Amino acid sequence: MTRSDQPSHHGLVAVEGLRCTGKTTLATVLASQLGATVIPDAADLSSPLPYPPRTLGDVRSGLDHLCQVERQRAEAARRARTGLVLFDRGPLSHIVHQHAVAQFGVPADPGYAAQTFTAAANAGITLSPGRYLYLRLPHAAVAARQRRRGPVHPHLVDPRFLTATDRAFLRYLDALPDDRCLVLDAGLPVGHLASTAAAFLATEPTSPPPGAWTRTLAAPQVVPARSSTSPRAAAAGNVETRL
């Protein structure tokens, strides 16, 4: 499959966010309304990787495995008969996860993750979304939703993990033009979120498609608090901002 066989960039949308912010629900509703195809979360297509990893070798082997899963997802997207394809999380999530788990002193390699998924996208092996929908919630609400859903590994509800994940996402998304990313308050009703997202997606983007993810290589693993003057520093739980 060559790069010319890929769906157009503006037709590839990643629905991103922390666990339990409603990504799958929003993607499903949007697909129904817009006649889109949803590509399931990579976590639904593969067994979870062991945590914590023992060595960097284990980390890199796990990332190589996830890259193969992303290849399968890309093939499913290419087979889609719809003009709009929604990824329930994209490769950016894997890179962000590496940044976040590094907070706990376990082996992590965000640089290798960014290089691996960027190289795969540049080679046409996997796909780079043309637009992003990012769901945000106050971290306490995210942790509460996760606990209600059932037992999870403690690091997934640790405030350090939630904060680092959110910041790593926004570090990439902050650099995107306004017509390439939309931040949504995941505390709002899904119908409202879907109508807002549908209106955003109905407008053809005019900016160049986003690059892949090597820009995260230069970012520190521990990020200082976002300035309140940042155009994308709206507090979680009170955001619905076009990025």
C-alpha positions as CSV (number, residue, x, y, z in Angstrom):
1,M,0.0,0.0,0.0
2,T,1.5,3.3,-1.0
3,R,1.0,6.8,0.5
4,S,-1.2,7.7,-2.5
5,D,-3.7,5.0,-1.2
6,Q,-4.2,6.8,2.1
7,P,-7.3,8.7,2.9
8,S,-6.9,12.4,2.6
9,H,-5.4,14.1,5.7
10,H,-8.5,16.1,6.5
11,G,-10.6,12.9,6.6
12,L,-8.4,11.3,9.3
13,V,-9.4,12.5,12.8
14,A,-7.9,11.3,16.1
15,V,-10.1,11.5,19.2
16,E,-7.7,11.9,22.1
17,G,-7.8,12.5,25.8
18,L,-7.2,10.8,29.1
19,R,-8.8,7.5,29.9
20,C,-12.6,7.7,30.7
21,T,-13.1,11.1,29.1
22,G,-15.6,9.7,26.6
23,K,-13.5,9.2,23.5
24,T,-15.2,6.1,22.3
25,T,-18.6,7.4,23.0
26,L,-18.0,10.7,21.1
27,A,-16.4,8.8,18.2
28,T,-19.4,6.4,18.0
29,V,-22.0,9.3,18.1
30,L,-20.1,11.3,15.5
31,A,-19.8,8.2,13.2
32,S,-23.6,7.8,13.4
33,Q,-24.3,11.4,12.7
34,L,-21.6,11.9,9.9
35,G,-21.5,8.5,8.3
36,A,-17.9,8.0,9.4
37,T,-15.9,4.9,10.2
38,V,-14.4,4.4,13.7
39,I,-11.1,2.6,14.1
40,P,-11.0,0.9,17.5
41,D,-8.5,1.9,20.2
42,A,-5.3,0.0,19.9
43,A,-5.9,-1.3,23.4
44,D,-8.9,-3.1,22.1
45,L,-6.8,-4.9,19.5
46,S,-3.9,-6.0,21.6
47,S,-3.2,-7.4,25.1
48,P,-1.9,-4.7,27.5
49,L,1.9,-4.4,27.8
50,P,3.4,-5.5,31.2
51,Y,3.8,-2.7,33.7
52,P,6.2,-1.7,34.9
53,P,8.7,-2.7,32.2
54,R,11.9,-4.1,33.5
55,T,14.3,-2.6,30.9
56,L,14.5,-0.1,28.1
57,G,14.7,-3.1,25.8
58,D,11.3,-4.2,27.1
59,V,9.9,-0.7,26.5
60,R,11.2,-0.6,22.9
61,S,9.9,-4.1,22.1
62,G,6.5,-3.0,23.4
63,L,6.6,0.1,21.3
64,D,7.5,-2.0,18.2
65,H,4.6,-4.2,18.9
66,L,2.2,-1.2,19.2
67,C,3.6,0.1,15.9
68,Q,2.4,-3.2,14.3
69,V,-1.0,-2.7,15.9
70,E,-1.1,0.8,14.4
71,R,-0.2,-0.7,11.0
72,Q,-3.3,-2.9,11.3
73,R,-5.4,0.1,12.2
74,A,-4.0,2.0,9.2
75,E,-5.0,-0.8,6.9
76,A,-8.5,-0.8,8.4
77,A,-8.7,3.0,7.7
78,R,-7.6,2.5,4.1
79,R,-10.3,-0.1,3.6
80,A,-13.0,2.3,5.0
81,R,-15.6,3.3,2.4
82,T,-16.3,6.6,4.2
83,G,-14.7,10.0,3.6
84,L,-14.3,10.5,7.3
85,V,-12.3,8.1,9.5
86,L,-12.2,8.5,13.3
87,F,-9.4,7.0,15.3
88,D,-10.3,6.1,18.9
89,R,-6.9,7.4,20.0
90,G,-3.9,7.6,17.7
91,P,-0.2,7.0,17.8
92,L,0.3,10.3,19.8
93,S,-1.2,8.4,22.7
94,H,1.6,5.9,22.8
95,I,4.2,8.7,22.9
96,V,2.4,10.6,25.5
97,H,2.2,7.5,27.7
98,Q,6.0,7.2,27.6
99,H,6.3,10.8,28.8
100,A,3.8,10.2,31.6
101,V,5.2,7.0,33.0
102,A,8.7,8.5,33.1
103,Q,7.4,10.4,36.2
104,F,7.5,7.2,38.2
105,G,11.2,6.4,37.6
106,V,10.4,3.3,35.5
107,P,12.1,2.6,32.2
108,A,10.5,4.8,29.5
109,D,11.6,6.1,26.1
110,P,9.5,8.9,24.7
111,G,12.2,9.7,22.2
112,Y,12.2,6.1,20.8
113,A,8.4,6.2,20.7
114,A,8.3,9.5,18.7
115,Q,11.0,8.3,16.3
116,T,9.2,5.0,15.7
117,F,5.8,6.3,15.1
118,T,7.0,9.3,13.1
119,A,9.1,7.1,10.8
120,A,6.2,4.7,10.3
121,A,3.9,7.5,9.4
122,N,6.5,9.1,7.0
123,A,6.9,5.8,5.3
124,G,3.2,5.3,4.8
125,I,3.2,2.3,7.1
126,T,0.8,4.0,9.6
127,L,-1.3,7.1,9.3
128,S,-0.9,10.5,10.8
129,P,-4.3,12.2,11.6
130,G,-5.1,15.4,9.9
131,R,-7.1,16.7,12.8
132,Y,-7.5,16.2,16.5
133,L,-10.4,16.3,18.9
134,Y,-9.1,16.5,22.5
135,L,-11.4,15.7,25.4
136,R,-10.5,17.3,28.8
137,L,-11.8,16.9,32.3
138,P,-10.6,18.0,35.7
139,H,-8.1,15.3,36.8
140,A,-10.2,14.4,39.9
141,A,-13.2,13.7,37.7
142,V,-11.0,11.5,35.4
143,A,-9.8,9.5,38.4
144,A,-13.3,9.1,39.7
145,R,-14.6,7.8,36.4
146,Q,-11.7,5.4,36.2
147,R,-12.5,4.0,39.6
148,R,-16.2,3.6,38.8
149,R,-15.3,1.7,35.7
150,G,-13.4,-0.9,37.6
151,P,-9.9,-1.7,39.0
152,V,-7.0,-0.2,37.1
153,H,-3.3,-0.1,37.8
154,P,-2.7,2.6,40.5
155,H,-0.4,4.7,38.2
156,L,-3.3,5.3,35.9
157,V,-5.2,7.3,38.5
158,D,-2.1,8.9,40.1
159,P,-2.3,12.7,39.8
160,R,1.3,12.8,38.5
161,F,0.4,10.5,35.6
162,L,-2.8,12.5,34.8
163,T,-1.0,15.8,34.9
164,A,2.0,14.6,32.8
165,T,-0.3,13.0,30.2
166,D,-2.4,16.1,29.8
167,R,0.7,18.3,29.5
168,A,2.3,16.0,27.0
169,F,-0.8,16.0,24.8
170,L,-1.1,19.8,24.9
171,R,2.6,20.3,24.2
172,Y,2.0,18.7,20.7
173,L,-1.5,20.1,20.2
174,D,-0.6,23.7,21.1
175,A,1.6,23.9,18.0
176,L,-1.3,23.0,15.6
177,P,-3.3,25.7,13.7
178,D,-6.8,26.5,14.8
179,D,-8.4,24.5,12.0
180,R,-6.5,21.3,13.0
181,C,-7.5,20.8,16.6
182,L,-10.5,21.3,18.9
183,V,-10.4,21.0,22.7
184,L,-13.7,20.0,24.2
185,D,-14.9,20.0,27.8
186,A,-15.7,16.3,28.4
187,G,-18.0,17.1,31.3
188,L,-20.6,18.4,28.8
189,P,-23.4,16.2,27.4
190,V,-22.2,14.0,24.5
191,G,-24.9,15.5,22.2
192,H,-23.5,19.0,22.7
193,L,-19.9,17.7,22.2
194,A,-20.9,15.9,19.0
195,S,-22.7,18.9,17.5
196,T,-19.7,21.1,18.3
197,A,-17.2,18.6,16.9
198,A,-19.4,18.1,13.8
199,A,-19.5,21.8,13.1
200,F,-15.7,21.9,13.4
201,L,-15.2,19.0,11.1
202,A,-17.6,20.4,8.5
203,T,-15.2,23.2,7.7
204,E,-12.4,22.3,5.4
205,P,-9.0,23.1,6.9
206,T,-6.8,25.5,5.0
207,S,-3.5,25.1,6.9
208,P,-1.0,22.4,6.0
209,P,-1.6,18.9,7.5
210,P,0.2,18.5,10.9
211,G,3.5,16.8,10.9
212,A,4.1,13.6,12.9
213,W,5.5,13.5,16.3
214,T,9.2,14.0,16.4
215,R,8.7,17.5,17.7
216,T,8.0,15.9,21.1
217,L,11.6,14.7,21.2
218,A,12.9,18.1,22.3
219,A,10.4,18.4,25.0
220,P,11.4,17.7,28.6
221,Q,9.9,14.7,30.4
222,V,8.8,16.8,33.3
223,V,7.0,20.0,32.1
224,P,6.6,23.2,34.1
225,A,3.1,24.4,34.8
226,R,1.4,26.0,31.8
227,S,1.3,29.8,31.9
228,S,-2.1,31.3,32.3
229,T,-1.3,33.6,29.4
230,S,-1.0,30.6,27.0
231,P,-3.8,30.7,24.3
232,R,-4.4,27.0,25.2
233,A,-4.1,27.1,28.9
234,A,-7.8,27.0,29.7
235,A,-8.5,25.0,32.9
236,A,-9.6,21.5,32.4
237,G,-13.4,21.2,33.0
238,N,-13.9,24.7,31.6
239,V,-12.7,24.4,28.0
240,E,-14.3,24.3,24.6
241,T,-11.7,26.0,22.6
242,R,-10.7,25.8,19.0
243,L,-7.0,25.1,18.7
